[in-house]
Amino acid sequence: MTKSLEQIYNKFAETYDKNRSLFDMTEIFDSFYGTLNHKNGSLLDLGCGAGESFSKLFVDKRWSVTGVDFSEKMVELATKYVPEMTTIHADMRKLVFEPRSFDAISAIYSLFHLPTSDHFALFEHFYRWLTPGGMVLFTYATKEYTGSERFDGEKEFMGQNLYYGHKKPDELYLDLESIGFMVEAADYRTIGGETFLWIICKKH
Ligand SMILES: C[S@@+](CC[C@H](N)C(=O)[O-])C[C@H]1O[C@@H](n2cnc3c(N)ncnc32)[C@H](O)[C@@H]1O
């Protein structure tokens, strides 16, 4: 039987617990944190996993952090490792928040698991949920990772087939700009042998 992404991440949670803090995200965190106007605002971390490292780094800066993940095992780990954060067990596409609820939104290695047909509506939600001048950081899948300019399909990762979706970078930027975001940074970074685009954008 094919496993759902939630089931796969529930399973990964056990492995994760044994191999914590494999990658140092400090440089990426610093480059994002440096763009923020609010020095102790509110962060929404989508696909927060075990809360490490982004949620934790923001909590350490005294931000109020809400982490969302649809894997209940990941949410359990986040509650254990970052008890200060608020956790929500949900699919990031089904969230409801008041407009202007957050000063920043992150989606680290998570949004790229959604089909591209879901991206635009989610970016519109980001825009609505952010305060004016609010910032977003997310990891976007690339041709270097999937082998295609545009991709919607499964790719093997740690022995499991995981779904990934991405458009061409220029198409992504047009989507973001048509919603009202300014793309402030788009950096290709290779971490652990995997090349992704790291996007920082700002609400006008
Ligand atoms: C590769 S992990 C990254 C976790 C964390 N952001 C980090 O950097 O360590 C991807 C996470 O996104 C979550 N995820 C994937 N799709 C999701 C969705 N549609 N809604 C909520 N969480 C999702 C998975 O359960 C998993 O915990």
The ligand as a Gaussian input file, in Angstrom:
#p B3LYP/6-31G(d) Opt

LIG

0 1
 C       11.930000      17.866000       5.467000
 S       10.865000      18.165000       6.854000
 C       11.471000      19.750000       7.364000
 C       11.157000      20.042000       8.820000
 C       11.700000      21.383000       9.347000
 N       11.140000      22.514000       8.649000
 C       13.214000      21.384000       9.262000
 O       13.765000      22.205000       8.511000
 O       13.844000      20.582000       9.973000
 C        9.311000      18.566000       6.073000
 C        8.188000      18.728000       7.070000
 O        7.048000      19.291000       6.394000
 C        5.884000      18.624000       6.837000
 N        4.858000      18.806000       5.797000
 C        4.938000      18.441000       4.493000
 N        3.808000      18.785000       3.847000
 C        3.006000      19.387000       4.765000
 C        1.693000      19.961000       4.706000
 N        1.001000      19.971000       3.578000
 N        1.198000      20.524000       5.834000
 C        1.896000      20.505000       6.990000
 N        3.131000      19.947000       7.115000
 C        3.677000      19.403000       6.008000
 C        6.333000      17.186000       7.066000
 O        5.485000      16.466000       7.919000
 C        7.730000      17.393000       7.656000
 O        7.739000      17.469000       9.059000

